[in-house]
């Protein structure tokens, strides 16, 4: 059996989450996989701006952002070929 180790050291990770406490928890959890450069966004507009311009290696997107859905961010990331995951409670 082969073991795989995930490291996010020096990776640029966009985290789009509207709840401050959850955003901090995600940032903390990502730290368990190295020292990533986390770019936080707490709204659809902030997420869209970063998704369109920032150099990114990965993104984590909350689906519901204060009543707005993050699907437009996902589309922009897809167009830029940035891998992303939806995270939601």
MODELLER restraints for C-alpha pairs under 7 A, 6 or more apart:
rsr = mdl.restraints
at = mdl.atoms
rsr.add(forms.Gaussian(group=physical.xy_distance, feature=features.Distance(at['CA:6:A'], at['CA:33:A']), mean=6.34, stdev=0.5))
rsr.add(forms.Gaussian(group=physical.xy_distance, feature=features.Distance(at['CA:7:A'], at['CA:33:A']), mean=4.88, stdev=0.5))
rsr.add(forms.Gaussian(group=physical.xy_distance, feature=features.Distance(at['CA:7:A'], at['CA:34:A']), mean=5.49, stdev=0.5))
rsr.add(forms.Gaussian(group=physical.xy_distance, feature=features.Distance(at['CA:8:A'], at['CA:33:A']), mean=5.41, stdev=0.5))
rsr.add(forms.Gaussian(group=physical.xy_distance, feature=features.Distance(at['CA:8:A'], at['CA:34:A']), mean=5.09, stdev=0.5))
rsr.add(forms.Gaussian(group=physical.xy_distance, feature=features.Distance(at['CA:8:A'], at['CA:35:A']), mean=6.30, stdev=0.5))
rsr.add(forms.Gaussian(group=physical.xy_distance, feature=features.Distance(at['CA:8:A'], at['CA:36:A']), mean=5.21, stdev=0.5))
rsr.add(forms.Gaussian(group=physical.xy_distance, feature=features.Distance(at['CA:9:A'], at['CA:34:A']), mean=4.40, stdev=0.5))
rsr.add(forms.Gaussian(group=physical.xy_distance, feature=features.Distance(at['CA:9:A'], at['CA:35:A']), mean=4.42, stdev=0.5))
rsr.add(forms.Gaussian(group=physical.xy_distance, feature=features.Distance(at['CA:9:A'], at['CA:36:A']), mean=4.85, stdev=0.5))
rsr.add(forms.Gaussian(group=physical.xy_distance, feature=features.Distance(at['CA:10:A'], at['CA:35:A']), mean=6.09, stdev=0.5))
rsr.add(forms.Gaussian(group=physical.xy_distance, feature=features.Distance(at['CA:10:A'], at['CA:36:A']), mean=4.96, stdev=0.5))
rsr.add(forms.Gaussian(group=physical.xy_distance, feature=features.Distance(at['CA:10:A'], at['CA:37:A']), mean=6.17, stdev=0.5))
rsr.add(forms.Gaussian(group=physical.xy_distance, feature=features.Distance(at['CA:11:A'], at['CA:36:A']), mean=4.91, stdev=0.5))
rsr.add(forms.Gaussian(group=physical.xy_distance, feature=features.Distance(at['CA:11:A'], at['CA:37:A']), mean=5.92, stdev=0.5))
rsr.add(forms.Gaussian(group=physical.xy_distance, feature=features.Distance(at['CA:11:A'], at['CA:57:A']), mean=5.89, stdev=0.5))
rsr.add(forms.Gaussian(group=physical.xy_distance, feature=features.Distance(at['CA:12:A'], at['CA:36:A']), mean=6.01, stdev=0.5))
rsr.add(forms.Gaussian(group=physical.xy_distance, feature=features.Distance(at['CA:12:A'], at['CA:37:A']), mean=4.74, stdev=0.5))
rsr.add(forms.Gaussian(group=physical.xy_distance, feature=features.Distance(at['CA:12:A'], at['CA:38:A']), mean=5.99, stdev=0.5))
rsr.add(forms.Gaussian(group=physical.xy_distance, feature=features.Distance(at['CA:12:A'], at['CA:55:A']), mean=6.99, stdev=0.5))
rsr.add(forms.Gaussian(group=physical.xy_distance, feature=features.Distance(at['CA:12:A'], at['CA:56:A']), mean=4.94, stdev=0.5))
rsr.add(forms.Gaussian(group=physical.xy_distance, feature=features.Distance(at['CA:12:A'], at['CA:57:A']), mean=5.20, stdev=0.5))
rsr.add(forms.Gaussian(group=physical.xy_distance, feature=features.Distance(at['CA:12:A'], at['CA:58:A']), mean=6.62, stdev=0.5))
rsr.add(forms.Gaussian(group=physical.xy_distance, feature=features.Distance(at['CA:13:A'], at['CA:36:A']), mean=6.69, stdev=0.5))
rsr.add(forms.Gaussian(group=physical.xy_distance, feature=features.Distance(at['CA:13:A'], at['CA:37:A']), mean=6.10, stdev=0.5))
rsr.add(forms.Gaussian(group=physical.xy_distance, feature=features.Distance(at['CA:13:A'], at['CA:38:A']), mean=4.89, stdev=0.5))
rsr.add(forms.Gaussian(group=physical.xy_distance, feature=features.Distance(at['CA:13:A'], at['CA:39:A']), mean=5.99, stdev=0.5))
rsr.add(forms.Gaussian(group=physical.xy_distance, feature=features.Distance(at['CA:13:A'], at['CA:56:A']), mean=6.02, stdev=0.5))
rsr.add(forms.Gaussian(group=physical.xy_distance, feature=features.Distance(at['CA:13:A'], at['CA:57:A']), mean=5.99, stdev=0.5))
rsr.add(forms.Gaussian(group=physical.xy_distance, feature=features.Distance(at['CA:13:A'], at['CA:58:A']), mean=4.89, stdev=0.5))
rsr.add(forms.Gaussian(group=physical.xy_distance, feature=features.Distance(at['CA:13:A'], at['CA:59:A']), mean=5.30, stdev=0.5))
rsr.add(forms.Gaussian(group=physical.xy_distance, feature=features.Distance(at['CA:14:A'], at['CA:38:A']), mean=5.94, stdev=0.5))
rsr.add(forms.Gaussian(group=physical.xy_distance, feature=features.Distance(at['CA:14:A'], at['CA:39:A']), mean=4.71, stdev=0.5))
rsr.add(forms.Gaussian(group=physical.xy_distance, feature=features.Distance(at['CA:14:A'], at['CA:40:A']), mean=5.96, stdev=0.5))
rsr.add(forms.Gaussian(group=physical.xy_distance, feature=features.Distance(at['CA:14:A'], at['CA:56:A']), mean=6.81, stdev=0.5))
rsr.add(forms.Gaussian(group=physical.xy_distance, feature=features.Distance(at['CA:14:A'], at['CA:58:A']), mean=6.39, stdev=0.5))
rsr.add(forms.Gaussian(group=physical.xy_distance, feature=features.Distance(at['CA:14:A'], at['CA:59:A']), mean=4.43, stdev=0.5))
rsr.add(forms.Gaussian(group=physical.xy_distance, feature=features.Distance(at['CA:14:A'], at['CA:60:A']), mean=6.20, stdev=0.5))
rsr.add(forms.Gaussian(group=physical.xy_distance, feature=features.Distance(at['CA:15:A'], at['CA:38:A']), mean=6.83, stdev=0.5))
rsr.add(forms.Gaussian(group=physical.xy_distance, feature=features.Distance(at['CA:15:A'], at['CA:39:A']), mean=6.12, stdev=0.5))
rsr.add(forms.Gaussian(group=physical.xy_distance, feature=features.Distance(at['CA:15:A'], at['CA:40:A']), mean=4.94, stdev=0.5))
rsr.add(forms.Gaussian(group=physical.xy_distance, feature=features.Distance(at['CA:15:A'], at['CA:41:A']), mean=6.19, stdev=0.5))
rsr.add(forms.Gaussian(group=physical.xy_distance, feature=features.Distance(at['CA:15:A'], at['CA:59:A']), mean=5.79, stdev=0.5))
rsr.add(forms.Gaussian(group=physical.xy_distance, feature=features.Distance(at['CA:15:A'], at['CA:60:A']), mean=4.86, stdev=0.5))
rsr.add(forms.Gaussian(group=physical.xy_distance, feature=features.Distance(at['CA:15:A'], at['CA:61:A']), mean=6.11, stdev=0.5))
rsr.add(forms.Gaussian(group=physical.xy_distance, feature=features.Distance(at['CA:16:A'], at['CA:40:A']), mean=6.02, stdev=0.5))
rsr.add(forms.Gaussian(group=physical.xy_distance, feature=features.Distance(at['CA:16:A'], at['CA:41:A']), mean=4.70, stdev=0.5))
rsr.add(forms.Gaussian(group=physical.xy_distance, feature=features.Distance(at['CA:16:A'], at['CA:42:A']), mean=5.69, stdev=0.5))
rsr.add(forms.Gaussian(group=physical.xy_distance, feature=features.Distance(at['CA:16:A'], at['CA:47:A']), mean=6.01, stdev=0.5))
rsr.add(forms.Gaussian(group=physical.xy_distance, feature=features.Distance(at['CA:16:A'], at['CA:60:A']), mean=6.25, stdev=0.5))
rsr.add(forms.Gaussian(group=physical.xy_distance, feature=features.Distance(at['CA:16:A'], at['CA:61:A']), mean=4.88, stdev=0.5))
rsr.add(forms.Gaussian(group=physical.xy_distance, feature=features.Distance(at['CA:16:A'], at['CA:62:A']), mean=5.94, stdev=0.5))
rsr.add(forms.Gaussian(group=physical.xy_distance, feature=features.Distance(at['CA:17:A'], at['CA:23:A']), mean=5.66, stdev=0.5))
rsr.add(forms.Gaussian(group=physical.xy_distance, feature=features.Distance(at['CA:17:A'], at['CA:41:A']), mean=6.40, stdev=0.5))
rsr.add(forms.Gaussian(group=physical.xy_distance, feature=features.Distance(at['CA:17:A'], at['CA:42:A']), mean=5.06, stdev=0.5))
rsr.add(forms.Gaussian(group=physical.xy_distance, feature=features.Distance(at['CA:17:A'], at['CA:61:A']), mean=6.62, stdev=0.5))
rsr.add(forms.Gaussian(group=physical.xy_distance, feature=features.Distance(at['CA:17:A'], at['CA:62:A']), mean=5.30, stdev=0.5))
rsr.add(forms.Gaussian(group=physical.xy_distance, feature=features.Distance(at['CA:17:A'], at['CA:65:A']), mean=6.71, stdev=0.5))
rsr.add(forms.Gaussian(group=physical.xy_distance, feature=features.Distance(at['CA:18:A'], at['CA:42:A']), mean=4.21, stdev=0.5))
rsr.add(forms.Gaussian(group=physical.xy_distance, feature=features.Distance(at['CA:18:A'], at['CA:43:A']), mean=5.92, stdev=0.5))
rsr.add(forms.Gaussian(group=physical.xy_distance, feature=features.Distance(at['CA:18:A'], at['CA:65:A']), mean=5.46, stdev=0.5))
rsr.add(forms.Gaussian(group=physical.xy_distance, feature=features.Distance(at['CA:18:A'], at['CA:66:A']), mean=6.51, stdev=0.5))
rsr.add(forms.Gaussian(group=physical.xy_distance, feature=features.Distance(at['CA:27:A'], at['CA:38:A']), mean=6.90, stdev=0.5))
rsr.add(forms.Gaussian(group=physical.xy_distance, feature=features.Distance(at['CA:41:A'], at['CA:47:A']), mean=5.22, stdev=0.5))
rsr.add(forms.Gaussian(group=physical.xy_distance, feature=features.Distance(at['CA:43:A'], at['CA:65:A']), mean=6.07, stdev=0.5))
rsr.add(forms.Gaussian(group=physical.xy_distance, feature=features.Distance(at['CA:44:A'], at['CA:65:A']), mean=6.52, stdev=0.5))
rsr.add(forms.Gaussian(group=physical.xy_distance, feature=features.Distance(at['CA:44:A'], at['CA:68:A']), mean=6.98, stdev=0.5))
rsr.add(forms.Gaussian(group=physical.xy_distance, feature=features.Distance(at['CA:44:A'], at['CA:70:A']), mean=6.33, stdev=0.5))
rsr.add(forms.Gaussian(group=physical.xy_distance, feature=features.Distance(at['CA:47:A'], at['CA:73:A']), mean=6.44, stdev=0.5))
rsr.add(forms.Gaussian(group=physical.xy_distance, feature=features.Distance(at['CA:48:A'], at['CA:73:A']), mean=5.33, stdev=0.5))
rsr.add(forms.Gaussian(group=physical.xy_distance, feature=features.Distance(at['CA:51:A'], at['CA:73:A']), mean=6.39, stdev=0.5))
rsr.add(forms.Gaussian(group=physical.xy_distance, feature=features.Distance(at['CA:51:A'], at['CA:76:A']), mean=6.40, stdev=0.5))
rsr.add(forms.Gaussian(group=physical.xy_distance, feature=features.Distance(at['CA:51:A'], at['CA:77:A']), mean=5.94, stdev=0.5))
rsr.add(forms.Gaussian(group=physical.xy_distance, feature=features.Distance(at['CA:52:A'], at['CA:76:A']), mean=6.51, stdev=0.5))
rsr.add(forms.Gaussian(group=physical.xy_distance, feature=features.Distance(at['CA:56:A'], at['CA:82:A']), mean=6.70, stdev=0.5))
rsr.add(forms.Gaussian(group=physical.xy_distance, feature=features.Distance(at['CA:57:A'], at['CA:82:A']), mean=6.19, stdev=0.5))
rsr.add(forms.Gaussian(group=physical.xy_distance, feature=features.Distance(at['CA:58:A'], at['CA:82:A']), mean=5.99, stdev=0.5))
rsr.add(forms.Gaussian(group=physical.xy_distance, feature=features.Distance(at['CA:58:A'], at['CA:83:A']), mean=5.17, stdev=0.5))
rsr.add(forms.Gaussian(group=physical.xy_distance, feature=features.Distance(at['CA:58:A'], at['CA:84:A']), mean=5.55, stdev=0.5))
rsr.add(forms.Gaussian(group=physical.xy_distance, feature=features.Distance(at['CA:59:A'], at['CA:83:A']), mean=6.47, stdev=0.5))
rsr.add(forms.Gaussian(group=physical.xy_distance, feature=features.Distance(at['CA:59:A'], at['CA:84:A']), mean=4.46, stdev=0.5))
rsr.add(forms.Gaussian(group=physical.xy_distance, feature=features.Distance(at['CA:59:A'], at['CA:85:A']), mean=6.37, stdev=0.5))
rsr.add(forms.Gaussian(group=physical.xy_distance, feature=features.Distance(at['CA:60:A'], at['CA:84:A']), mean=5.66, stdev=0.5))
rsr.add(forms.Gaussian(group=physical.xy_distance, feature=features.Distance(at['CA:60:A'], at['CA:85:A']), mean=4.98, stdev=0.5))
rsr.add(forms.Gaussian(group=physical.xy_distance, feature=features.Distance(at['CA:60:A'], at['CA:86:A']), mean=5.87, stdev=0.5))
rsr.add(forms.Gaussian(group=physical.xy_distance, feature=features.Distance(at['CA:60:A'], at['CA:87:A']), mean=6.42, stdev=0.5))
rsr.add(forms.Gaussian(group=physical.xy_distance, feature=features.Distance(at['CA:61:A'], at['CA:70:A']), mean=6.70, stdev=0.5))
rsr.add(forms.Gaussian(group=physical.xy_distance, feature=features.Distance(at['CA:61:A'], at['CA:85:A']), mean=6.16, stdev=0.5))
rsr.add(forms.Gaussian(group=physical.xy_distance, feature=features.Distance(at['CA:61:A'], at['CA:86:A']), mean=4.77, stdev=0.5))
rsr.add(forms.Gaussian(group=physical.xy_distance, feature=features.Distance(at['CA:61:A'], at['CA:87:A']), mean=5.68, stdev=0.5))
rsr.add(forms.Gaussian(group=physical.xy_distance, feature=features.Distance(at['CA:62:A'], at['CA:70:A']), mean=6.75, stdev=0.5))
rsr.add(forms.Gaussian(group=physical.xy_distance, feature=features.Distance(at['CA:62:A'], at['CA:86:A']), mean=5.81, stdev=0.5))
rsr.add(forms.Gaussian(group=physical.xy_distance, feature=features.Distance(at['CA:62:A'], at['CA:87:A']), mean=4.91, stdev=0.5))
rsr.add(forms.Gaussian(group=physical.xy_distance, feature=features.Distance(at['CA:62:A'], at['CA:88:A']), mean=5.21, stdev=0.5))
rsr.add(forms.Gaussian(group=physical.xy_distance, feature=features.Distance(at['CA:63:A'], at['CA:69:A']), mean=5.39, stdev=0.5))
rsr.add(forms.Gaussian(group=physical.xy_distance, feature=features.Distance(at['CA:63:A'], at['CA:70:A']), mean=5.13, stdev=0.5))
rsr.add(forms.Gaussian(group=physical.xy_distance, feature=features.Distance(at['CA:63:A'], at['CA:86:A']), mean=6.32, stdev=0.5))
rsr.add(forms.Gaussian(group=physical.xy_distance, feature=features.Distance(at['CA:63:A'], at['CA:87:A']), mean=6.73, stdev=0.5))
rsr.add(forms.Gaussian(group=physical.xy_distance, feature=features.Distance(at['CA:63:A'], at['CA:88:A']), mean=5.98, stdev=0.5))
rsr.add(forms.Gaussian(group=physical.xy_distance, feature=features.Distance(at['CA:64:A'], at['CA:70:A']), mean=6.47, stdev=0.5))
